[in-house]
């Protein structure tokens, strides 16, 4: 399923979040990964996955290149990303390991 089709099928709150996502200064890779995560429930890479799971240590380690990361584009401002999640992402999609796993497992 393409992202455009996924977005059409997504709930209105997710469509609004994705629309706002494209106004942010995140890298193209981070925006694409977040959009794929929210609309198609695709598993993002290490840094973003750690942020979504609220795993600060892993996010910082990935961000600093001490573990495998998707790309240098992942080096976004952690506070900017968390603020965006707080104000725009669905509560059930992020904040703990269990929430992220449930979100990913509910793919259709």
Secondary structure as UniProt FT lines:
FT   HELIX           3..9
FT   HELIX           12..21
FT   TURN            22..23
FT   HELIX           28..40
FT   HELIX           46..52
FT   TURN            53..54
FT   HELIX           56..63
FT   TURN            64..65
FT   HELIX           72..74
FT   HELIX           78..88
FT   HELIX           91..93
FT   HELIX           97..105
//
